[in-house]
């Protein structure tokens, strides 16, 4: 006869209310949408809950160790919302919401005809260019077996990734996405963390489907870090929203759900965060704290940054556009260890539209093929500290300044960000002959009341 261990959950009074406190090690809860109903206790896969809300209700209010919510399948909230209130004690403990290792195969498996440290070519393919952007490519054999990186771009027969992997040779590969999905088929739904914790909250290996908001809610929670790994926002109406103080990471290591104190292979599982939708919309919306987008990420959307003290975006990511509003520091190209530069643009209106913000370029950053300006500064500052801010094909100016904005260059630095309306343009007037080299190194450029450009000593 099988005996199943049931973790001890204590119900203890606390003033006017009660709470469930878990003290017996790591707490695991399970939800599988293929189950017939919610009658299981949710403490194993065999007795998993059917619905996401029922699985969340199993979680304790307070836990003295890691907490893992294991998910499998497709969970349709249909206009309802689910809020996670568990509080995990200790700065090194984690709350992990994990979609599991199952994947959906988008294409393949195939055998590549060649590969480099950042690309894979298969001459037998005839893909639509960039149609695979935001999915993950997985290497199935050879020297790079096990690597999973997001696809930054693709041609008819070549996949480009945002991180250097082991030279793959001619391996088998497939194109995949996470298999577990959280969506709302009707109305708008929220899947939010609302508790108070000094630990790490991690969402990983999930598809955020239509009409879903995932993240944390305004004013209800405090935390040390919140991170998102191997996440695909499948539609424009899906959004990652984070409002609370603390730090948010768009990350690449996957927490091991069986041993949540450890990460899985961080070299091979650089899955990042992707957005598969197109057109308008702001599926990544960040407020009030420090955020770091560690490459590689692929965001076919506008990343909206509101009142953040600092946002850091590393090389290795591709982002359609960035909109900083009252951001103390938006630092671009923080690291060059990802094999490819940070790329912004490709059919966006404005690559970076900064208002009341400071934009700091420290390493590789390419802003290209915007239908309007590469960078627009509105009462903002662009500070360039290295010689690799570049880009061309922009329909407006390379940099467009208005309302007492300024550009500051490091000594000896000549950027190459250009536009059809001039490298630098001012308010409604285009300075057709303005080039980066005409601005003295180390000096800012300001807009004067009459619209003229002035170098400020």
CORSULFEN-V889589 format. One record per helix or strand. SS is the DSSP state (h for helix, s for strand). FROM is the first residue (numbers start at 0). LEN is the number of residues. If there is no record, write none. Layout:
BEGIN
SS;FROM;LEN + SS;FROM;LEN
END
This chain:
BEGIN
s;8;6 + s;16;6 + s;26;6 + s;48;1 + h;51;7 + s;61;2 + s;66;6 + s;73;3 + s;81;3 + s;86;2 + s;93;5 + s;102;9 + s;113;2 + s;118;3 + s;135;4 + s;147;7 + s;157;4 + s;171;7 + s;180;3 + s;188;5 + s;195;1 + s;199;9 + s;211;5 + s;221;1 + s;224;9 + s;238;4 + s;246;4 + s;254;1 + s;262;1 + s;268;2 + s;272;3 + s;283;4 + s;289;4 + s;297;9 + s;309;4 + s;317;8 + s;329;3 + s;341;4 + s;351;4 + s;357;4 + s;364;4 + s;374;4 + s;380;4 + s;388;6 + s;398;4 + s;405;4 + s;415;4 + s;423;3 + s;428;2 + h;435;3 + s;443;4 + s;452;4
END
